[in-house]
Structure formats: C-alpha cells, structure tokens
C-alpha cells in the first residue's frame, strides 16, 4: 500500500522535473556572474518607481567581489604574470580576499591577504578557513606607507612568482563589470532602466557598470555614486574637492581618493547616506523583504530610494546588493555594538526583536 502511494506521488512529480543533458558548470570560476535582478517591493511602492537590486550575494563566494577576483586572476594568467604554483597577494577589507581565496583554491595558487585589523571577525575567520594567509595590520590613511595596500604591494615584490592584484587601480577590476555586470543589467531590463546607483570602494563596480550602461543607452541612463560619511567621494562629485567629514560603520566602501577604476566614470550626481539610515534599512529589508543584507547592501538600497525620488515616479532604478549580513552579524545584530556607535535607536521599534546578540 505504501509502495503504491509513493509510486503514485512520484508519477505526479515527474512531469514537472526538467533535467537537461550537458548542463553543468566546470568549477567555481564558471559560477561567477549572471546573478538575478530582484524587485525591492517596499522601496518600489514607497517611491512609485521600479527599484531593482542585482543579487550579488548569489555569486558562489557570496559577494560582488567574486567578479573582480576572477577577472584579476584570469588577466594575470593571460599576461603570463601568474603561473602554476604562483602566489597572489592583495590588500582588502574582506570580500575581494574571500573571492580570491575561492579562485586561488580552484586554480592552485597560494594567497596572502593584508587586511585592516578593524574589519569584522567573521570575514577574518572565513579567510583563514578558506586557506588564505591572513596578515591583519593597523588601519591607517592611504597617505601612510604602512597602509594595507602598500604592504601587499611590497610583499608581492619580495616573493618570487608572486602577483599583487592591486584591486583599487587595476583596470581588470573595472572590466569585470564593464564586460559582465553592466551587460547583464542591460539585458535583464531590456535596456529599460533610467538610473544606476551604488557605493564604491575600489571603483570597479560603479565605474565598469556605470560606464557600460551610459554607453549602451546613448547617455540616457543616469549614473549616481552613493557614499557613506567619512569618504571624500560625495564631496568630490558635488564640489570637485576631496573633503571628508565624520566616519562610518560600513566596511569596504567609501574612499580617501579617486582610484584608477573610478576615474572617467560618467557620473550624474551622488547621494550621501548616513549610518542611521543604513542600519534602519538593514532591519527593514529583513523584516519587509526577507533579505538578510550587509551594511553596504543596505546603504545601496537607501541610495536607490533617494535616486528614485530625485528621478520621479515611474522610473526604473537599479542598484547592487553586494553581500549578505552573515559576515557582519556580530556587529549589526549586537545591541551593545550598536549602542557603542550610537545607532541602536536607528533600529525600528518593530524590528528590535531581531537584535539577537547582546
């Protein structure tokens, strides 16, 4: 009797199953990219626009930086700079390093990562688990020779067969998005978008994606930079001056200079997003959209809402959902940490039950 029931149940399921031959990926690198666009319903309804997020946390390494990592390593291989058994060295706030760790494991390279010691414990632990040689260093301004990017550069120069991937000023980062993220968004929207906005650290995502969309649309699509406090880029877009004020809890975004990946990007404007709005969005996106997102992703969603209001109802706005919140949960979901930053009050009252750590 049981056998007959199972058989009948299986026969009802079988017509819905589609298994196609020769549909498999060749490994981790082949999984990077082609992420979906998702509609952010609450923001869309509030603004009267269609607000879409590029779901970059769905890359196999969990963030948009998988694209840059793959492009940087592949380009070094094509040039002959990186050979079998070689070493990759990079300075990163975390996600590029995580992407590089996956890529280097898949391709058989040693990886050394220099990272500011202010970054989240989750990212540091993950890098070690993935096999990277992690070298945390004090966080200092880019003007200091001890900056983590310069330490990475100098280490690579001292190791035979090593390559410094130089994510901030290596245009192979830009090309990952000019040739990948931008064309994907254009195809997914059928070219029917009005604006693109995202924050930037290296400049690769905003520079490459924004430049492609501007060119593909004949200049019609507007490109906006989103910036946290403590970065000079909002000031640079608005006044042409590299001036900063305040600081931010966000990791991996904001800058003290204009990187080579950002130079020449056809920007139409910028929006400054305060940390309180970012934290509020972390929780409201989880409660209203079911999306467990990191601070930079939440900032981008707030920026998309601001751009939607600037552009007016009926427009289509696209942003980037960089990564999830699991790499920051001991901060973003800790009451004591939020209180230490003066940000617990930014958590909406109906979301405070989601603050799960002391």
N, C-alpha and C positions, 0 to 999 in steps of 0.2 A: 504493500500500500504506500509506504513511504517512498519506495523507488519510483513508483508511478507518478507520485506528486512532484518529485524532483525532476523527473523527465518532462512532465508537462510544463513545469515552471521554466525549465531550460529552453524548451522549444519556443516559449513566448518571448524569451530574451534574445534568442539568436538572430532574428531578423534585424534587430537594432544594432548589432555589432558589426562594425566595419573594420576589417583587417586587410590592409593593402600590402602587397609584396614590395620589397626593395625600399621600404620607408623606414630608415634608421639613420642615426647620426654617427659620425665617425669618431666622436670623442668630445671631451669638454669644450675645446675651442669651437666646434661646429654647433654648439648650443647657444653661443653668444649672439644676441640681437634678435630681431623680429619679435619684439615684445608687443603686446596688445595696447591699444588705447582704451581707456575706460572713462565713462561719463561720471563726473562728480555731481551727483544728483542734487544734494543740498545747496552747493555753491551755484549750480546752474539755475535752480529755482529762485534763489535769493537775488540773482543778478539779471535774470531774464536772458541769459546767454547760454550757449552750449560750452561748458568748461570740461575739457578732456585732459586726462593725465596719462602720460606714457609710462606704463607699468614696468619700470626698470628693475624693481626688486625681483622680477621674474627671470632675470638673467641667472645662469646657473650658479654664479658666485654670490648672488644676492644684491647686486647693485649696478648702477650705470657704469661704474668704473671697470667692469669686465670688458667693455668695448675698448677703452683706452689701453688696458693691459694687453689685450690680444693684438691690437694694432702696433703698439710699441715693440713688442717682442717679435712679431712677424716681420716688421720693417727692418729690424736689426738683423734678422736672419737673412732676408733678401739682400741686404747690403754686404753680407759676409762678416759683419762685426760680431755676431753671436754664432758660435759654432758648437757642435755637440760637446757636452761636458762643461760648457761655459758657465759664467756667473752673471746674474742680473743684480744690479744694485739700484735702489730707489729710495728717495725721501718722500714720505707720505703721511697724511693724517689718518690713514687706515684703509679706506676702501680700495684704492688703487693697489695697495700692498696685498690685500686679500685676493683681488683679481689676479695679480701677478703670481701669488703663491699657487693658485689653481693651475694657471697656464704653465708655470715652470715645472710643477709636478707632472703635468701631462706631457711636457716636452723634454724632461730630464735635465733641467738646469738647477743650479744652486741659486738661492735667493737670499740677499741680505737687505734688510729694511731698517732705515733710520726713521724714527718717529718721535714727535714731541711727547714728552712724558706726561702731558696734560690730557691726552686722549683717553677715551673710555677704556676701562678694564676689559670689557667684552671684546673689543677689537684686538687688543694686545694678546689676550688669551687665545683668540681664534687664530691669529697669525702664527703663534707658536705651535698650536695643534696642527696647522697645515704644513709645518716643517720649515717655515721661514726662520732665518737667524735674525731675531729682533734686537735692535740696539736703540733703546729709548734714550733720548738726550733732552737737556733742558730746553724749554721753549724760549726762543729769543727772536727779536725782529729780523727781517730779511736783510737788514743792513749789517748784521753781525756775522762775521766769518764763521761763527760756530753754529749758524742756522742749519737745521737738519738737512736741507737740500745740498748745502755745500759740503757737509760731512759725507753725504752719499757720493757726491762727485769725487771727492778726494780719495775715498775708499776704493772706488772703482778704478781710479788711476793707478792705485798701488797693487792691484790684483791682476796677475796675468790672465788674459782671456775674459776679463770682466767688461760689462757694458753698463754704463749709467743711463737709464732710460729717460731721465730728465723730463718728467711728465709736464712740467709747467711751461717749458719753452720748446719742446719737441713737437713740431707740427704734425707728426704722425698721430698724435692725440686728436688734434683738430680734424684730421682726415677720417678718423674713425666715425665721426659724427656727420661730416660733410658727405661721406660716401655711404653711411649707414643710417643713423638716427633721422637725419633730415629727410632723405628719400622715403624712409618708412612712414613718417608722419604725413608726407605729401600724398603717398599712395593710399594710406588708411583713411584720409579725409577726402580723397578725390580732389585734392587741391582746394577744397572749400574751407579754408581757415583764414582768420583775419589777423591773428596775433599769436606770437610765441613769446613765452617769458620763462626764465629760470635764473637761479642764482649761479654763481661761478666761483671756483677756486682756482683751478688750472686755466680755465677759459676754454677748454676743449669742447664741452657740451654746448655752451651758449654760442661760441664762435663758429663751430662747424655746422651745427644745426641751423642757427640763425642765418648764417651766410647762404646756405643752400636754399632755405625757404624764401629768402629775399630774392635770390636769383631766379628760382623756379617760378615765382609769382610775378616776375617783372617789376618787383619793387612794391607790390601791393601789400604783402604780409608785413605787419609791423613787428619789430623785434625789441623786446624790453629786457633790461637787466634787473634782477631782484637782488637786494643786498641787505645783510644784517648790520646792526650797529658795530662800530669798530673797524669797518672796512672803508677803504678810500674810494671804492668804485662808484658809489652813488654820487659822491661829490664830483668825481671825475666826469661822469656823464652830464651832470647838471651844470657844472661851472668850468670844467676843464682843469680843475685843481685837485691834486691828490691830498685831500684833507680827511682826517678821521676824527671821530669823537665816540666816547663810550667803549663798550665791549659787548660780546655776545656769547651765549652758551652754545651756539651752533658749532659743529665741527666740520672741517673740510671745505667750508665756503667763506667768502669774503677774502679780501686781499689787501696788501700794502703797496701794490704796484700793478702795472698793466703788463701781463705776461705776453709772450710772443703768440700764444694760442688765441689771445683775445684781441690783439692788435688788428685793426682793419675791419672788425665786425661792424656791420651797418646797423647801429643802434638808433632806435627812435625815441628812447626815453628810459627811465629807471624808476623803481619804487623801493622805498626803504621800509623794511618790516621789523618792528620792534619785537624783542624776545617774548613779551607778554602775549602778543597776538600769535606768535609761533606756538607757544605752549598751549594756549587755548585751542588752537587748531589740531594739535596732536590728539587731544582728548575728544573734540567734537567729530573729527574724522573717524575715530574709532567707534564712537557711540552712534553716529548717524550714517556712516558709510561702511562700517565694519572693517576699516583699514587701519592696521597697526603700523604706523609710519614713524620714521625718524624725524628729527627737527628740521633738517634741510628740505625734506619732502613736504613737511607741514608748511614751512615758510614759502615754498613754491606754490602751494595751493592757495595760501593767503594772497600771494602776489598775483595769481591768476584771477582771483576775485577782484582785486584792485584794478587790474588791467581791464577786466570786463566792465567795470563801472566807468573807466575812462573811455572805453570804446563805444559803450552804449548797448542797449538791448538788441537781441537778435544776432549778435556776433558769435563766432566760434573762436575760443581761446584754448591754446594747448600749452601745457607745462610738463615738467618731468618729475615723476615720483621716484626719487633717487634710490632709496633703500627703505628697509623696514626698521622698526623700533627695537628689535631684539638686541642690536649692537649698542644700545644706549639705555636699556631699561633700568639699570641700577641708578641712573640719573633722572631720566624723565619721569619715571614712575616711583620715585622716592620722595616722600613728604619732607624728610629732613634736608635732602639735597635741594629741592625746590625752594624750601624756606630759606636756605642759606643764600640763595640767589635772589630772594625777594620775589619769587614767581609762583608760590603756591596759590596766592589769591587769583592768579590768572586761570587756574583750573576751574571750569564752570561748576557751580554747586551741584548740578545733577550728574556730574562726572566724577565727583571726588571719591566715590566708592571704587573707582578704577585705579586710584593711587594705592598700589598693592605692597609697597615696601615702606619700612619706617623711615 
